[in-house]
Amino acid sequence: MKVAVVQFKASVNKDENLKKIISYILKASSKNATLCAFPEFMMFYTNSSQTSKELASLSEKINGNFISTISKAAKENHIQVVGSFYEKSKKINRVYDTSFVINHLGKVISTYRKIHLYDALGFKESDKMIPGSKIAKPVATSIGKIGMMICYDLRFPEMSRALALAGSEVLIAPSAWVKGPMKEEHWITINKTRAIENGCYVIAPAQVGNIYCGRSLVVDPYGKVLLDMKKKQGISFVNIDLKKVKEIRKVLPLLKNRRADTYSTLKV
C-alpha cells in the first residue's frame, strides 16, 4: 500500500494552512496513495508569545470547520488522512493536542489526545495544554492496524509496546521535533528503536522550519529507514508491506519472548 507523508512549515494562519493541507490531499490521491499522513501542529504554528487564551480561542471541536473540511476532502478523493489539531477542552485556556484518523468515506474513525506533554528542555506544553488520559485502541485501515502516538510520546517505550501488544502493525506519530543539540540524532534513533523493538512500521511526519528540524521518517519493522525527508517541504511516498511485519515478528519474536511474569518482581 502506498502512503503519502507530508512535511511542511505551518504558518500562524489556520485558513492558509488548511488550503495547503487540502492541496496535499489532492496530490496524494492523484498519485494513488491510500493514506496521507500529516505532522503535528498542522493546524497552525504557535510561537512563545502566543498566550494560552489566544491558543484556546483558535482551537476547535472535532466537528469544527478544520476537521470537517479535511473529512470532506478525504471523502471526495477516496483517501484516508492522519494528522493532529488543537482540540477545545472544557478547561479554561487549555487545549488538547489531538490526533485523528479519517477513513476514505470522510468519517473520523479514531482520535487520540497526546498523553506526554513536552515539559522538557526549556519547554512547557502544560502551560497551554492538558494531557489525554488514555491510549487509543489500534484502528484498522488499508495499511494495517494503526497505533497513534504524537511526537514526545515516542520517548516513552511503554506506550509503543502497549500499542504493539494490542495489535498495532503500524505506529503513526505526527510530530514537530524541536531543533537542538543531538535532537536529530535522538529523533532518528528513537524512531528506529520503536520499529525494531515492536516489529512494526513507524511513520513520523514532521514539521520543518520555524523551530523544528524536519526529518520526517518512515522506518520498516527491521529498522531500515525507507524515507527521510531531511529539510524538504512537500510530499513523499513510500510503500508499506504488511508481510514484512509478519515475517519479522516470526523470525524475531520479541513480543512473544517477553517475560512479563518476571517484570513485576522488581519493586520500584
Number of C-alpha atoms within 10 A of each C-alpha: 14 18 24 25 28 28 31 23 23 24 17 13 12 17 14 13 20 20 12 14 21 17 13 20 26 18 16 25 22 10 12 17 21 22 27 28 27 29 32 29 23 27 25 22 18 16 10 7 7 11 14 18 13 14 18 21 13 14 22 18 14 17 12 12 13 19 22 16 16 21 25 17 23 25 17 14 20 20 24 28 26 25 28 27 24 26 21 23 16 8 11 11 18 25 28 27 25 24 26 20 25 25 23 22 16 23 16 19 12 19 20 22 25 26 20 21 21 16 12 9 8 6 12 12 16 16 14 19 24 20 17 16 11 10 18 17 18 21 17 16 17 14 18 20 20 27 27 30 26 26 23 20 19 21 15 12 14 11 19 24 16 15 23 24 14 13 17 25 27 30 29 25 29 30 29 27 23 20 15 12 8 8 13 16 10 12 23 16 12 16 24 22 19 25 26 22 20 29 28 27 32 27 26 31 33 30 29 27 18 15 15 17 20 29 23 31 24 28 26 26 26 20 20 13 17 15 18 17 20 13 16 17 17 13 19 17 19 15 14 19 14 18 9 17 20 16 13 18 20 13 8 16 15 14 15 11 8 10 9 9 7 8 9 9 8 6 5 4
